Amino acid sequence: MNNTTLILVAVATMVVVALAFYAGMLLRRLQLQKLQQKQQQLALQQQQTEKRRYLTESITLICRAMLEQQCELSEGALRVWVLLDHLVPERQPDPVQTYPGLHQMYQVVKDMPTHEARKRQSKQQTYNQDKLRLAAEQQLKDFILADAKALLQRLQPAQS
């Protein structure tokens, strides 16, 4: 072999080694990206699981409180409906059809002011709203309690 051939072989070997090193670096980066994506997916799944557990426990607690008369039905229905909306973002089963008592009570109280806004309104307004709310509670009581029981039955297996 002459010197030119040796130089070409040496250069070709260096190019192959450099390309192999570069390919190895790219493969390592790809592996790291895949690992990071997998970790992000696991973290997201864990967050979703925790959120579902929190919502389920909260709904269960409020339903039990309503059934044991430790919570006003209107307040319980309002809280449960909001939590249920977050628990079932895909709306399956349709909560309006599945829990009509809770939905009807929610419709009555959803726009009524609370806390400071309630304190700022006139006593007559508060009286009229309370009258409407209490009448709706009385009218819908059996439906709301049936819905609370149904929700508890649906969510209990998830708690085990």
N, C-alpha and C positions, 0 to 999 in steps of 0.2 A: 504494500500500500504506500502510496505517495503521501506527501504532506498535505496536499489539497484535500484528499479523501479523508484523512484523519481530522482535519479541521472541520470539514462538512459533517462528519459523523459526530464530532464533539458538539458542534453547534446544534445539530439535529437532536442529540441527546439532551442538551440543555433546554431546548424548546419543549421537548416531550416532558421533561421533568417539571418545567415551569407550568406547562398546561395541566399536568397532573396535579400539581400543588394548587393551582387556581381552581380546578374542578373539585378538589377536596374541600377547599374553603367554601365554595358555593354549596356543596352538599351539606356541610356543617351548618351553614346559615339556614338552609332549608329545613334541616332537622330542628334547629332552635325555633324557627317560626312555627313549625307544626306543634312543637311542644308548648309554646306560648299560647297558641290557639286552643289547644286541648285544655290547658290550665284555665284559660278565660271561660271556655264553655263549662267546665266543671264549677267554677266560681259562680257563673250565672245560674246554673242549675241549682246550686246550693242556696243562692239568694231566693230563687223562685220557690224552692221547697220551704225555706224559712218563712217567706211571706205567706204561703198557703197555710202553714201550720199556725202562724199568728192569727190570720183571718179566721181560720176554722175554730181555734180556741176562743177567740173573741165572740164569734157568733154563738158558739155553744154556751158560753157564759151568760150572754144576754138572753138567749132563749130560755135557759134555766131560770134566770131571774124573773122573766115574764111569767113563766109557768108557776113559779112559787110566789107570785105577787110581790116581789121585791123591787119591781121596776114598773113604772107606768107603761101601759101598752103602746101609747103613742111614742114615747121616748124610745122604747125598745124597738118598735117597728122602724122608726127613723134610722136608728143606729145600725140595725141588722140590714136594712135595705142598702145603705151605703156600703157596708162591708161586703154584702153579697154581690154588689155591683163590681167590686174589685176582685172578689173570689172567682167570679164566673165571667171573665171578660168576653168569652166567646158566646155568652148568653145561652148555654146549653146545660140543662134544660132551661127553657124560657121561664125566668122567675115570675114574670107577670101572670103566666098561666098556672105555674106550679104553686105559687104562694100568693093567691089573690087577696087574702085578708091583709097580709103585710103590705102589699102594693097599694091597696085602697087607703089604708091608714097613712102610709107614706105620702100619698097624693094629698091628703087632707092637711098634713102638718109640714110638708117640705118647705113651704114659703113663709111659715110663721117665724117671726124674729125670736132670737134667743139672747140670753145674757144681757149685755148693755143695750142692744137695740130694743129688747123687750122692756127694759126699764125706762127707756126714753119715750116710748109711746104712751098715749093717754090710757088712763085706767079703764075707760070705756072700751077702747080697742082690745086691751088685754082681756077684759071680761068677756067680750064677744068671741074672741079667739078661744079662750078657755071653754066657753060654753059649746062652741062648735067641736072642739077637740074631744071634750068629755062625751058629747053625744055620739060622736063617731066611735070612740072607744067602746061605749056601751053597745052600739049597734053592731060593731064588727068583732066584739070580744071573742065569740066562739070560733070565728074564722081565723083570727090572729093566733089564738092558742092552738088551733089545729095545725096551722102553718108552722108554728114554733116546734110542735111535736114532730112534724114531718121533717123539718130541718135537722132536728137532733138525731132522728133515726138515720137520715142520709149521711150526717157527718160523723156519727159515732164510730163506724168501721175505720174511718180515716184516722181516728185518734188512737187506735190500738197499737 
